[in-house]
């Protein structure tokens, strides 16, 4: 039995007196949903839209505009420079300046020739998105960024510092089309998929602006959006981040979270990567999960669990089952027992996440006592459970709060 409590287990971020008050009793069979899950959501159409959005470029490029450096693999950077007549070794020097020395200003790249320093910006675009807004938590251990992309679309990213080091939480889409009923981003709908460079740029940006030095920093694809609905660009971003001449973020330091896009989970398992996979389970019956996480109507629990098992056996990495605790909804003893049954049949660990309240949404975090009770039911039945008090709640930067007004 292993119980971790982040942040010393003492601080509950984002909880105010009123939010911790008891929730309406929904009755033994849950009663009608507090927020009706969108009954008209057409999941096939949703999946088709995600695929179509992936296959069409997010925006047309002005022919002469250079590609963003941050969407290119090292060999592609080399290709772009060699095409302009540069010797190949110059690309390695540029990659070293940007990723190892964290210098994006060509003028400061002292081992390049003067003409090359002047030409570089016309061959690859080294700019990062503009910060629209930046909010720091009072303790200074979380920073939430709203970044403005070149078409004025805004996305949010969060940098977190804890005893375990630095974790960078990035978005893969602007908004999200998955419509999970408890999630702030889910209420926004999908604006568009991000391109690989826009995903990588969030990481580079946070490393640069926080100045936090942790060579073993972790990246979680748990910001806005469903990474597996933007499969190709997310995978490209992972490969750029992993590259030896890039930031060298080992797969094991990357975790991708999905609401349960089963075919893409199978596909990811076969990529030969060892990226961590977290699954937003949140419910242990199809009846409840259909209402909380609408994609469940397309890929029910049985298929989701089979895909999780396939991922774990294929990659040799235990998956993480994320389970948010919603007061009166999924926090009863029967839920804990079913969760334990699911977990015991899978190579997995469980991440219990007390719900971070979202303004305008009626869902509540259970009381501390109810959270503890749920943990006490679960812990003896399961080998690896972590109770995660999300960081960043004070600045609306905790899980599921992105897109909410801070
Ligand atoms: N689309 C991905 C990533 C979403 S964010 C996914 O669904 O997994 C990462 C986690 O935060 C998910 O488990 C998500 O369900 C959870 N989450 C969403 N809203 C939340 C909230 N208000 N409080 C706590 N966790 C939340």
Boltz pocket constraint, residues with backbone or C-beta under 6 A from the ligand:
constraints:
  - pocket:
      binder: B
      contacts: [[A, 178], [A, 180], [A, 182], [A, 183], [A, 184], [A, 221], [A, 222], [A, 223], [A, 225], [A, 226], [A, 227], [A, 257], [A, 258], [A, 259], [A, 260], [A, 278], [A, 279], [A, 280], [A, 281], [A, 322], [A, 324], [A, 353], [A, 354], [A, 355], [A, 356], [A, 357], [A, 358], [A, 399], [A, 400], [A, 401]]
      max_distance: 6.0
